[in-house]
Amino acid sequence: MAEAEKKTTRSVAGHIEALVREGALRPDDVLLSERDLAERLNVSRPTIREAISSLTRRGVLISEPGARTIVANTATSITDPLLSLLASGGETTFDYIKFREICDAAAAALAARHATTVDLDNISKALSRIELEHANRDPADEAEADLEFHMAIYEAAHNVVLLHVMRALIGMLRSGMFYGRSKLYGRPEIRDAFLKQHQAIHAAIASRDAEAASAVATLHLQFVDNALREVLAADKRLGVALRRAGADGGNLSSSRKRK
């Protein structure tokens, strides 16, 4: 390959990698076909082929059967070693929430300072979806809209390290790794509080008030912490009451019989 072609290939590979790094190309996104990429980037198909091959060897892209190329989920290199630890539950759940409190406060402040008009529009759209699902009384869809709202804020912070770390952790939350969000979103009073808190975060970011954005984001995660503790404690009390009501020692006693 001539030196000029090598330089073009490196440039194309660098461009694609930059899009992945900044979050414009997301994990599991499917790239355009080789022909379409060549037309879009105004280079030859062999150049595209070599650039994709280079990024595949480095783990940035994954080539699948059927000539599909997808963006690799590089966040797994962060999350995989943590899975067994975090799956233990207990206080790990609340360590996660505390970590989110720190990161969300910083992200909201950065978003208030650095968000573009496009970013603000994305945050507004995410909030509108929360409001829609709240009105529809659909806890599952509202919980998903909640995650999209926070991801829009991480993107608006324009810090790529924060974005990729939080994208990985949000993915783990979505899978139920930390706690079942249905425990919170199944309670109307908590959903009502979440809605008001999300609206307050949006208002602070939209008004470019970094201090207020940080403060309301902190209060939101502190509320999540307290609400989850109360819900888990209530579930525990209910479990004890049900076992006692069964008068059977939790099905382990042979000395008591059902009435």
C-alpha positions as CSV (number, residue, x, y, z in Angstrom):
1,M,0.0,0.0,0.0
2,A,1.4,3.4,-1.0
3,E,2.2,5.9,1.8
4,A,-0.6,8.2,0.7
5,E,-3.1,5.3,1.0
6,K,-1.8,4.4,4.4
7,K,-2.2,8.0,5.6
8,T,-5.8,8.0,4.3
9,T,-6.5,4.7,6.0
10,R,-5.1,6.0,9.3
11,S,-7.2,9.2,8.9
12,V,-10.4,7.2,8.3
13,A,-9.7,4.9,11.2
14,G,-8.9,7.8,13.5
15,H,-12.2,9.5,12.5
16,I,-14.3,6.5,13.3
17,E,-12.4,5.9,16.5
18,A,-13.0,9.6,17.5
19,L,-16.7,9.2,16.9
20,V,-16.7,6.1,19.3
21,R,-14.6,7.9,21.9
22,E,-16.9,11.0,22.0
23,G,-20.0,8.9,22.1
24,A,-21.5,9.8,18.7
25,L,-21.1,6.1,17.8
26,R,-22.4,4.0,20.7
27,P,-21.9,0.3,21.7
28,D,-23.8,-2.1,19.4
29,D,-24.4,0.6,16.7
30,V,-24.2,-0.9,13.3
31,L,-22.0,0.9,10.8
32,L,-23.1,1.8,7.3
33,S,-22.2,-0.7,4.6
34,E,-18.7,-0.6,3.2
35,R,-20.0,1.1,0.0
36,D,-22.0,3.7,1.9
37,L,-19.1,4.5,4.2
38,A,-16.8,5.0,1.2
39,E,-19.3,7.4,-0.3
40,R,-19.9,9.2,3.0
41,L,-16.2,9.7,3.7
42,N,-15.3,10.2,0.0
43,V,-12.6,7.4,0.0
44,S,-12.2,4.1,-1.7
45,R,-13.8,0.9,-0.5
46,P,-10.3,-0.8,0.1
47,T,-9.5,2.1,2.3
48,I,-12.7,1.6,4.3
49,R,-12.0,-2.1,4.5
50,E,-8.5,-1.7,5.8
51,A,-9.6,1.0,8.3
52,I,-12.3,-1.3,9.7
53,S,-9.9,-4.2,9.8
54,S,-7.5,-2.1,11.8
55,L,-10.2,-1.0,14.3
56,T,-11.4,-4.6,14.6
57,R,-8.0,-5.9,15.5
58,R,-7.8,-3.3,18.2
59,G,-11.2,-4.2,19.6
60,V,-13.0,-0.9,18.7
61,L,-15.2,-2.6,16.1
62,I,-16.6,-6.1,15.7
63,S,-17.1,-7.7,12.3
64,E,-20.1,-10.0,12.3
65,P,-21.4,-12.6,9.8
66,G,-23.3,-11.0,6.9
67,A,-20.8,-8.2,6.5
68,R,-22.2,-6.3,9.5
69,T,-19.8,-4.2,11.5
70,I,-20.8,-3.0,14.9
71,V,-19.3,-0.8,17.6
72,A,-17.8,-2.9,20.4
73,N,-18.9,-2.5,23.9
74,T,-15.6,-1.6,25.4
75,A,-17.3,-0.8,28.7
76,T,-17.3,-4.5,29.5
77,S,-13.6,-4.3,30.2
78,I,-14.6,-2.0,33.1
79,T,-17.7,-3.8,34.3
80,D,-16.8,-7.5,33.9
81,P,-14.3,-7.6,36.8
82,L,-16.9,-5.9,39.0
83,L,-19.9,-8.2,38.3
84,S,-19.3,-10.8,41.0
85,L,-18.6,-8.1,43.6
86,L,-21.6,-6.0,42.8
87,A,-23.9,-9.0,42.5
88,S,-23.4,-9.6,46.2
89,G,-25.9,-6.8,46.9
90,G,-26.1,-5.5,50.4
91,E,-24.4,-2.2,51.0
92,T,-22.9,-2.4,47.5
93,T,-26.2,-1.0,46.2
94,F,-25.9,2.0,48.3
95,D,-22.2,2.5,47.5
96,Y,-23.4,2.6,43.8
97,I,-26.0,5.2,44.7
98,K,-23.4,7.3,46.5
99,F,-21.1,7.1,43.5
100,R,-24.0,8.2,41.3
101,E,-24.6,11.1,43.7
102,I,-21.0,12.3,43.2
103,C,-21.0,11.8,39.4
104,D,-24.5,13.1,38.8
105,A,-23.8,16.3,40.7
106,A,-20.6,16.9,38.7
107,A,-22.3,16.0,35.4
108,A,-25.2,18.3,36.0
109,A,-22.9,21.2,36.8
110,L,-20.8,20.5,33.7
111,A,-23.9,20.3,31.6
112,A,-25.1,23.6,32.9
113,R,-21.7,25.1,31.8
114,H,-21.0,23.2,28.6
115,A,-24.3,22.0,27.1
116,T,-25.0,23.0,23.5
117,T,-28.4,23.9,22.2
118,V,-28.5,20.3,20.7
119,D,-27.7,18.9,24.2
120,L,-30.4,21.0,25.9
121,D,-32.9,19.9,23.3
122,N,-32.0,16.2,24.0
123,I,-32.4,16.7,27.7
124,S,-35.8,18.4,27.2
125,K,-37.0,15.6,25.0
126,A,-35.9,13.0,27.6
127,L,-37.8,14.9,30.3
128,S,-40.9,15.2,28.0
129,R,-40.8,11.4,27.7
130,I,-40.7,11.0,31.4
131,E,-43.7,13.3,31.8
132,L,-45.6,11.4,29.1
133,E,-45.0,8.0,30.7
134,H,-45.8,9.5,34.1
135,A,-49.1,10.7,32.7
136,N,-49.7,7.3,31.2
137,R,-49.0,5.6,34.5
138,D,-46.5,3.3,32.9
139,P,-43.8,2.6,35.6
140,A,-41.6,0.4,33.4
141,D,-41.4,2.9,30.5
142,E,-41.1,5.8,32.9
143,A,-38.1,4.1,34.5
144,E,-36.5,3.6,31.1
145,A,-37.1,7.3,30.3
146,D,-35.5,8.2,33.6
147,L,-32.2,6.5,32.4
148,E,-32.4,8.3,29.0
149,F,-32.7,11.6,30.9
150,H,-29.6,11.0,32.9
151,M,-27.7,9.7,29.9
152,A,-28.6,12.9,28.1
153,I,-27.1,14.9,31.0
154,Y,-23.9,12.8,30.9
155,E,-23.6,13.5,27.2
156,A,-24.2,17.2,27.8
157,A,-21.3,17.3,30.3
158,H,-18.9,16.8,27.4
159,N,-16.5,14.7,29.5
160,V,-15.8,11.5,27.6
161,V,-14.4,9.6,30.6
162,L,-17.5,10.4,32.7
163,L,-19.7,9.5,29.7
164,H,-18.3,6.0,29.1
165,V,-18.0,5.1,32.7
166,M,-21.6,6.1,33.4
167,R,-22.8,4.5,30.2
168,A,-21.4,1.2,31.5
169,L,-22.9,1.6,34.9
170,I,-26.3,2.6,33.6
171,G,-26.3,-0.5,31.5
172,M,-25.7,-2.6,34.6
173,L,-28.5,-0.7,36.4
174,R,-30.8,-1.4,33.4
175,S,-30.0,-5.1,33.7
176,G,-31.0,-5.1,37.4
177,M,-27.4,-5.6,38.6
178,F,-27.7,-3.1,41.5
179,Y,-31.4,-3.2,42.4
180,G,-34.8,-3.7,40.8
181,R,-36.0,-0.3,39.8
182,S,-39.6,-1.6,39.9
183,K,-39.3,-1.5,43.7
184,L,-39.2,2.3,43.4
185,Y,-41.2,3.0,40.3
186,G,-44.0,0.7,41.5
187,R,-44.8,3.3,44.1
188,P,-46.8,6.4,42.9
189,E,-45.6,8.7,45.6
190,I,-41.9,8.0,44.7
191,R,-42.6,8.4,41.0
192,D,-44.3,11.8,41.7
193,A,-41.2,12.9,43.7
194,F,-38.9,11.7,40.9
195,L,-40.8,13.7,38.3
196,K,-40.5,16.9,40.3
197,Q,-36.8,16.3,40.9
198,H,-36.1,15.6,37.2
199,Q,-37.9,18.8,36.3
200,A,-35.8,20.7,38.8
201,I,-32.6,19.3,37.4
202,H,-33.7,20.2,33.9
203,A,-34.6,23.8,34.9
204,A,-31.2,24.3,36.6
205,I,-29.3,23.1,33.6
206,A,-31.4,25.0,31.1
207,S,-30.8,28.2,33.1
208,R,-27.1,27.6,33.1
209,D,-26.9,27.6,36.9
210,A,-24.2,25.1,37.6
211,E,-24.4,25.4,41.4
212,A,-28.1,24.8,41.5
213,A,-27.8,21.9,39.0
214,S,-25.3,20.2,41.2
215,A,-27.4,20.8,44.3
216,V,-30.7,19.4,42.9
217,A,-28.9,16.4,41.4
218,T,-27.4,15.6,44.8
219,L,-30.8,15.9,46.5
220,H,-32.2,13.6,43.8
221,L,-29.8,10.8,44.5
222,Q,-30.0,11.3,48.3
223,F,-33.8,10.8,47.9
224,V,-33.2,7.6,45.9
225,D,-31.0,6.3,48.7
226,N,-33.5,7.0,51.4
227,A,-36.5,5.8,49.4
228,L,-34.8,2.5,48.5
229,R,-33.8,1.9,52.1
230,E,-37.4,2.5,53.2
231,V,-38.8,0.2,50.5
232,L,-36.4,-2.6,51.3
233,A,-37.1,-2.3,55.0
234,A,-40.9,-2.4,54.3
235,D,-40.4,-5.5,52.2
236,K,-38.5,-7.1,55.0
237,R,-41.2,-6.4,57.5
238,L,-43.8,-7.8,55.2
239,G,-41.8,-11.0,54.7
240,V,-41.5,-11.5,58.4
241,A,-45.3,-10.8,58.9
242,L,-46.2,-13.3,56.1
243,R,-44.0,-16.0,57.6
244,R,-45.5,-15.5,61.0
245,A,-49.0,-15.5,59.6
246,G,-48.3,-18.8,58.1
247,A,-47.5,-20.1,61.6
248,D,-45.2,-22.7,60.0
249,G,-41.7,-21.5,60.8
250,G,-41.2,-20.5,57.2
251,N,-42.0,-24.1,56.1
252,L,-39.0,-25.4,58.0
253,S,-40.7,-26.4,61.3
254,S,-42.2,-29.9,61.9
255,S,-43.7,-28.9,65.3
256,R,-46.4,-26.6,63.9
257,K,-49.1,-27.4,61.5
258,R,-51.2,-25.3,59.2
259,K,-54.6,-24.5,60.5
